[in-house]
Amino acid sequence: MTMINEKLPKIWYGGDYNPEQWEKEDWDEDVRIFKLAGIDVATLNVFSWALNQPDEETYNFEWLDEQIDRLYQNGIYTCLATSTAAHPAWMAKKYPDVLRVDYQGRKRKFGGRHNSCPNSPTYRKYAERIADRLGERYKDHPGVLIWHVSNEYGGYCYCDNCAVSFRKWLQEKYGNLEALNKAWNTRFWGHTFYEWDEIVVPNAVSEEWNGNSTNFQGISLDYRIFQSESLLDCFILERDVLKKHNPDIPVTTNLMGTYNELDYFKWGKEMDVVSWDNYPSYNTPESFTAMRHDLMRGLKSGQPFMLMEQTPSQQNWQPYNSLKRPGVMRLWSYQAVARGADTVMFFQLRRSVGACEKYHGAVIEHVGHENTRVFRETAALGKELAELSETLLDARVPAKVAIVFDWENRWATELSSGPSKALDYVNEVHKYYDALFGENISVDMVGVEEDLSKYELVFAPVLYMVKSGYADKVKEFVQNGGTFVTTFFSGIVNEHDLVTVGGYPGELRDLLGIWVEEIDALPPEVKNQIVMKNDEGSLSGSYDCSLLFDIIHSEGAEVLAEYGSDFYAGTPVITCNSYGKGKAYYVGTCPDKAFLTDFVKTVCEEKQVKPLLEVPKGVEVTERRKDGSSFFFILNHNADEVVLGNVEGTDLLTGKEMNGNTSLEAYGVMIVKQ
């Protein structure tokens, strides 16, 4: 069995704890309540750099010693953060190079968090130093389970240090200016560079405006890659110095699902275990949260991940900070476990009394005792997880279907100078995921480096950017019998965001057996129709479509459906091309949900990929496997009771034997062993 740290061989249960914000008389009471809730892991020291290092030469860890010891003596382990997520005020005052320059070119003052320039020599020096001191001090402490470097990395900087580092990064990537000028197509608008120091960072005072609008996609794309790697370098800097002291303590940092600014597939390679913070809104589709869990699991090819943060109830930064209804915290926690989480942790364990997070929910609310609805639900979940741990820990999620997700492709799509401002890469990916989710078909979210041979069916919506070698990888997958599905606005550019000439969809043209002559872009409210030529599996009749409309010529592909209106009525919109032993589908427009539901059923049935269980709408089913046993998580996202049919096995939560019809309460959960 693989586990995060064998010191605590169970599903970890706990969360962020800030005892430094409280008086000493509160600490024993906190521990008493934690133990009542079954909490066995506390994350400490996330934002305590100023407390740890009050000036340039002084380090003060005595308070941290006391907290780690106190918790450990009471059976509670520590997830120990390095505190580098916000630099101290003295550092900003003495060394202003640590302060970021924002997108508008303004130098920041001290304040907020994530306020450090990742390319500041001062920041890197002191971040490495404090990580080194922490590593030396706690390398052998029996209560330290895992290192938590910084916190929720993000935010770009546009300062002079970043400009200098960007030029060095470009020299390493391109080797010479001739190659760079070619990759960026700088003869457009007379932008040819003759000296490296002529290159400036792309922001609102140079090439960009409104965030993702840019004159030159090449430089803007490279800057996003560079900033993501700059922040990753900061993580690696701290990770390596911690590993120097004890290579056996795992190292992580908390990611944020589909967060835009960082290429998490690169980050996943550098982390011992992926962890992430899950904060859906009250109206976030369950499938979108599920997709993000699957994406986090996919960063390390299916290895279980940590749910590092979620709120026990209320959040604090949304327009309407609604409570989680009774049962929903438990439901959403099990959704994470069902999709690969081996921890359930909260932000926060005790609710702050001041500043911007004082109305963010906590295990211990402002009233200060355990007699609350939130605590009762938390304690009940803690007891269940403790009983389930040995059975479920390190169980894996099997999937025969994959969806390709690529941050560089996402950035390039967003930076594209057309064809539609309504095109949203993540939304388009989610539409296909949602259709599979609705059929309770397990999905792996994979990057472009993932081995495709283990899948029957691979979806790559809006594969705008086809990186070097990727077309050959997909062709090999299809040639060997796989089914590949891609969509409009795919195969357009290479990894430098330069158009692949010779006809769309570029390197995918022979695989798909089509040529896209033109791309029509209309406002989202303007509809066309997908008219099926014949019944294909679950597909029949006509469906609505919108947004983008590829004008397609078949070059050997079978035309499954045609447009119903406009000047391209009667031309292909859905095609299927036989290639070797497999098939490649092309969806030339943005279809409605009804089409995607029927389409997913059709292509899955062709590959004999079946739903895990047949259940009512609003019920999610996920499978984890371990030691030859399957565990089906049945999650009722409905506010009403549902009746399930043909459920067989043992419900691990109740011990009941299931055989035939059974009911599941509103927001209820079953974990059925088969």
N, C-alpha and C positions, 0 to 999 in steps of 0.2 A: 504493500500500500504506500502511496505517496501522500504526504500531508505537508501542510505549510511548515509546521515545526512540531516534532514529536514530543516536545515537552507538554503539549496540550493536545492529545489525540482525540479531538471532538470538533463539532461545529462550534466555532468561537462565537461568543455572544457578548456584546458590550458596546463601546462607543467612545466618543471624544469626551474627555474629562478635563476640566480646568480648575483644579483646586487652588491654584494661585490667585483666582478671582474671589476666593472665599476665606473666611476666618478659620482659625484652627479648630474652634469648637464645632464647626460644621463637618469636619472630616470624618470623625468616627460615625456620625449619623449617616453620612453618605455611604460608608462601607456597609453599615447595617442594612440599608435599603438595597444596595447593590446585591448583597447576598440573598435577600428575599426575592429578587428578580431573577436570580440565576446568572447574573453577569459575572463573567470570568476574565474579560479582557478590557482594559481601559487604555485609550490612546492619550498619551501625555506629551506636553512640551511642543505643541504645534506652533504656537505664536509667542514663544517665551524668550526669544533672542535678547530682547532688551533686559529682561530679568536675569538671564544667564550671563550676560556680558555688559555690565553697566558703563564700561569705558573700554578704551582700546586694549588695555593690558590686563584687566581684571576679569576673572571668570568665577561665577558663583553657582555651583551645582548642589549645594547642601540641601536646599529646599527640594530638589528633585530626588536626591538620595532618600530623603524622608518619605516622599510620596511613593516611590517605587517599593521601598521596604515595607511600608504600611500596607500597601495593596497585596504584596506577595505573602506577607504573614497572614493575610485573610483569604488566601486562595485565589487572588485576582492577579493575573499577569499583565504585563505592559507591552503595548505597541508604542515604541519610543520614537517620537519624531525628532528631527534635527533642529527645528525652530527657525529654519532659514527662509520661511515664507514671507517674512517682513523684517527688513533691517531696522536696527535701532536708530533713534533720532540723532544721537551723537555722530553716527557714521555719515548720515546725510549732511549734517552740518560741516563736518571736517573734510569729507571726501564727496563733493557733489557729483563726481562721475558715476556714483552708484544710482543716481536718479535718472529715470527714463525721460526720453523726449517722446511726446505723443504724436499721433498721426497728423495733427495740424502743425507739427514742428515746434510745439511749446515745451519748454523744460519744466518738468514736474517739480513741485515742492514735496517736502516730507508729508506723508499721509497715506491713508488707505492701506492696502496690502498688494502683493504682487507688484511692488513698486520699485524693484531693483532691475537695473540693466543687466541682461544675461552676459553681455560682453564687457562689463566693467571689471578691470583687473582688481579693483578694491573689493568688489562684491565676491568675486571668485576666491580671493585670498582669504577673506574672513569667513566665508562659508566653509571652505575646506578646513580652516583652523578649528572652528567650533565642532564640525563633524569629527575631526581627529580627536579632540578632547573628549567628546562624548563616547566615541568608539573605545578609546583607551580606558575610560572610567567604568563603562558598563559591559565590556566585552565578555566578562565571565559571570555577570549577575544572573542567577537562576530565574529571576522573574521577567527578564527581557525576552520576548518571543520573536519580535520582528522590528526592523528599522523602517521608519516612515520618513522618507526624505522630503523636505519642504511640504507643500500642500497645494493641490489643484493648480499645477503649473499652467500659465497662460499669459497672454498679453504681449504685444510686440513693442519693440523700442526702435527709435529712428535717430539715435544720437550719433555723435562723431565716432565714438568707439565702435558702434555697430557698423558705421560706414567703412571704417578701416578693416574691420574683421570680415565684412561682406566682400570687399575687394580681394582679400587673401583667399577666402573661400572660393570665389569665382576663378582665381588663378589656378587653384588646385583642381577645380572641376573641368575647366576648359583648356588650361595649359597656355593659351595665347589669345590675344585679342581678335585675331582673325577668326578663330573658331567661335568665340563669344559673339562677335558681330553677325556671323552667319546664323547662329542659333536664335538670336534675338531679332533678326531681320532688320538691322539698324539702318539700312539704306532707305528705309521708309522714313519720311520726314527728316532726312538728313541727320540721323542720330549716330552716325559712325563714331566709335571711340578710338582714339589714337594713343591715349595714355590711361593707365588703370585709374588714376586719381580723378579722371573726368567723370567717373561713374558715381552717381549719388543715389541715396536710398529712395525708393519709390513711395511717396506719400502725397499728402494733399498740397504740398508746395513744389512737387516735381511732376510725376507722371500720373498720379491717381486723384480721384475725387469720389466722394460718396462710398468709400469703403472698398467696393469691388469693381469700380469703373476705372479703367486704365487705358492709356494710349498704347502701351507695349506690354502684351501679356507675358512675354518672355522674362523680362526683368521682375515683374510683379510675382510671377510664379516662383522664380528662383528665390525671391526675398522671403516668401512664405516657407519654402523648404529650408532656407538658411536660418530663419528665426526659430522654426521648430527644432532644428538640429542644435542651435545655440542653447536653447533651454534644456534640451536633452543632454548636452555636454555638461551643463551645471549639475544635472542629476547624476551623471556618470562620475563626475569629480567627487561628489560626496559618497556615492556608492563605493567607489574604489578605496577610499580612505577608511571607510567602515569595514570593508572586507579584509583590509590589511590587518586589522586587529582580531577579527574572528570571522573566517570565511563561512562558517556554518550557520550564522544567523541570517535569515533571508532578508532581502531589501525590496521595498516597494515604494510607490508613491500613488496617490489617489487620482485617477483619471475621471473623465466626465462624459462617458458615453459617446455621443456623436459630436462632441465639441469640435468646433471648426478649425482652430488655429494650429493644432498639433497633429502630426501624422502618427497616430497611435500604433500602427503596425511596426514602425521603427522603434517606438518606445517599448512595446511589448517584448522585443528581443532582448532588451537590456534589463528587464525586471525579473527577479526570481519568481514573483507571483504578481499577477495583475490585480489591482484593486480599483474600485470605482465608486462614485457617489451618485445615488439614484434619487432624483427629486422630480417626479412627475407632477403635473398640475392636476387639479380635480377632474379636468376634462381631457387629459392626455389619453389617447387610445391605448388600451391594454397591449395591443400589438406593437405599438411604438416602444413601450417600455421593454417588452419581450425582445424586440429587435436589438435594443441596446445591450441587454444582458448577453444575447447571443454574440454580438459584436465583441464585447469584452472577453468572452470565452474564446472567441476566434483569434484573439491577438497572440495567443500561445498555443494554437492548433488544438484546442479542446481541453486544455488543462483547466481544472477548477480555479475559480477566481474568488476574490474577496469582495463582498459587499461592505465597503468601508464606512459609508454614511447613508442613512436615510432618516427621515424625521419620524418620531413615534406618532406624531399627529400633525401639527400645524407648521407651515413654513412661514418665512418672514419677508420674502422679497417679491412675491407675486402681487398682481393688482388686487386679487381677492384671496386672502389667505384662509381658505376653508379648512375645517377640521376633517381628518380622516374619519369616516363613519365607523361605528363599532364593527369590528371584524376586518376592516380594510387593511390595517397595518399588518395583521397576521396574514391575510391573503397575499398582499404584495411581498411580504417577506418570503413566503413559500414560493411565489413566482420566481424570485431570485434563486432560491435553493433548487427549484425544479430545473432551472436553466444553467446550473453549474456552480452556484455559490457554495463555498464551504465555510462561510462566516455570515453572520447577520449582526450588523453593528449600526449604531445610531449617532447622529449628531442632534442632540447632545445628551449627556447623562444628567446634568443639572442645568436648569435654565438660567441664563445670565440675567443680572439685574440692570445692566446698563448697556448702552451703545446699540448698534443696529441689529443685533441678534437677540435682544431681550424678549422678543415675542416669537422666537423660533421654539417649537415644541421640544420637550425633554422628558426623560424618564422620571426625573424628579422635577415637578412643577414649582412655581413660585411659592405655593403654599407650604412646601418643604416636607411633606409626609407622603406616605404610601397610599393614603385613602382617596385615590383618584381613579377614574375610569381608565386613563392612559396607563397608569402603573399596573392595574389589575390585568389589562391585556398584555402588557409587556412581561409580567411575571408568568402568566400562563404560557406564553410562547417560549420563554426561557426554559420552562419545565419540559415542554414538548421536544424542543430541540436537543436537550440533554439526553432524552430517552431515545431519540432517533439517530444520534450521532454515529454510533458504532455501525449501524446498518447502512447509512447513506454516505458517510465520509469518503471522498475520492471517487464516488460513482461518476461515470461518464455519460455524456449525452450523445447517442448515436444519431447520425443523419446521413441520408442518401442524396440530399438536395443541398446545394450551396448557392449563396448569393454573393457576388463579387462587390466589394466596397473598397474604394481607393481614394485616399485623401488628395493626392496630387491630381487625379482625375476630377475630383470635386472642386478643387481650387481652380483648375483650368476651365471647368464648365462655368463656374461663377464669374470668372474674369473675362469670359468670352464676350466679344463685342456684338452679341446677338446670339441667336435670332429672336429670343423672347425674354423679357424681364421676368416673366412668370415662371420660367423654367427653374425648378429647384431640385438639385440632384438628390438630396436626402429624401425629399418627398416622393420622388419617382422611384427610388429604391424601396421606400416603405410601402408603396402601393403594391408591389409584387410580394413583398414580405407579408403584408396584411392578407393578401389572397391565400397564401400558403398557411398562415396562422389560422385563418377562418376554417381551413380544412383539417387543422390539427396535424400538419405535416412538419416534422422536425427539420430545422434549417441550420446549417453552419454559415456564419458570416465570415468570408475569407478575403484575404488580400491577394494581390496579383502574383505573389511568390508561392502561394499554396499549391500543393500537389492536387491536381484535379482528378486523378485516376481513381480515387476512392469514392467518387460520386457518380450517380446515374444521370443527374440532371443539374445543370449549372445555369443560373440566370445572371446576366450582366447588364442591368438597365443603364441606359445613357453611358455607354462605354466610349465617351467622346475621345479620350486619350488612349491610344494603343501604344504601350511602351515597347521598346526594342525586344523582340523575341516573344512577345505575348501572343501575337496572332498565331505563331507556329505552335505554341503551347496549347491553344484552344483547338487548333486544327488536329493536333495529335489526339486530344481528348475525344473529339467527334469521330475521327477516323477509326478509333478503337471501339466505337459503339455508344459513346455518350451523346446526350441531347443538350444542345446549347441554345439559349434564348437571349437575344439582345433586342435593342429597340432603336427608335428614331434617335438621331444625333449621336450615332456611334461610328467609330472608325474614322473620325474626321481628321485628327491631328496626331503627331508623334509626341514623345516625351518633352519636347521643347515648345509645344503648342504651335508647331508649324504644320500647315495643312498638308496632308498626304495627297499629292496631285494624281490625276489619272482617273478620277471618278470616286464618289462616295459609295460605299463605306470603306474606302482605302484598302488596307491590308486584309480586311474581312470580306472583300467583294467576292472572291472565288468561293470562300466557305459558305457564304449566304446565297450565292447564285443570283445576285441582283445588282442593279445600278440605280442609285438615287440621283436623279437629274437635278431636282430643285427641292427646297424646303420651304413650305409656306408656314408663316407664323401669324396667327390671328388671336384677338383677345380671348381669354379663357371662356367667356360666355358664348362665343360663337361655336356652334356644334356642326359636325359632319356625321356621317354614319359609316359604320363598319358593316357591310352587307356580306354575310357568308354565302359562298357559291354553292356549297353543299353542307349537309350536317357533318361536323367533324367531332366525334365524341360528344361531349356536353355542349359544344358550340352549335348554335343554330339561329337562324333569323338575322336580326339587325341589332346593332348596339350603337350608342353614342360615342363620339370621340371629340377631342378638342386640342387646343394649345399649338401643337406642331403637326404638320402633315407632309410626310415625305412623298414626293412624286416618283414612283418606282417603276423600273422596267425589269421584268424577269429575264435573267440570263441562265435559265435552267431550273430555277426554283419553281415549285408548284404554287400557284396563286390560290390561297384559301379564302380570301375575302377581298372585296373591292370597296372603294369609296362610293357613297350613295349620292353625293351632290357636289356642287361647284364645278369648275371647268375640268377637274380631274376625276369626275364621276366615272365609274367603270374601270378605273386603273387600280393596280394592286395596292393593298394596304397591309395585309398579313400574308406572309410567305413561309414556305418550308422547303428546305433544300436537303436532299440526301447527299451525304458526304462520307465516303467509306462505309463503315458499318453503322454510322450514326446519322443524326439529323441536326440541322441548324435552322431555328425559327427567327423571323424578323417581324417585329411589331412596329409598323411605320408611323404610328401616331400615339397619342395619349388616350387610352381607352377608358371607358367608364368602369365602375366597380363590377357591374354585372358581367362584362366581358372578361375581366381578369379572373373572376371566380370560375367561370366556365372554362376559360383557357387553362388555368392551373389544373383543374380537374382533368382536362383532356390530356395534357402532356404528362401528368403524373400517372394516369391510368395506362398510357402507352408504355411507361417504364416500370409498371407494376409497383409504383410507390403509393402506398395506401395510408389513409388516415389512421392515427393510432387507435382512436375509438370514434364511434358515431355518437355524438352528444348534442344536446340542444344548443341553440345559438347563445353566445355569451359565456360558454363554458370552454375553458382552455385545458388542453391535455398535453403533457410533456412526459418524456420518458428519460430516466437515468438507469444505467446498468452497472452491475458490480457482481463479480464472482458468480457469473452465470444466472443471476436473478435480474428481473426487470421491475422497476418501480414506476408506476404510472401516477403522476401528480394530476389530479382532477380539480380544477380551480373554477369556482362559480363566481364570475364577475357581475352577475345579475343581482339586483336588489330584491329579488324574489326567489323562493325555493324552486328547484327544478327536479324533474324526475329523470333518472338515468336508467337506461336499459342495457342488459347484457354485460354488466360489470362483474367480473369474476376475480377472486383473489382475496387476500387479507388486507383490511384497512389498518395500516400501521398506527394510525392515530387513535383508533377505538378498539382495535383487536378483533373486530367483527369479521366474520367470513361473508364475503359478498357473492351472491349467486342469483343473477337476474336483476329485476328492477329494484331500484333504491332511490331514495330522495336525498338531495343535498341542499342544505339551508342557504339562504342569501349570504353571499360572500364566504361560503363554506369551502372547505378543503378536504380532500381525501388523498391518501397516499397508499395506493393498492399494490401490494407485492404479488408478482406472478412468477 
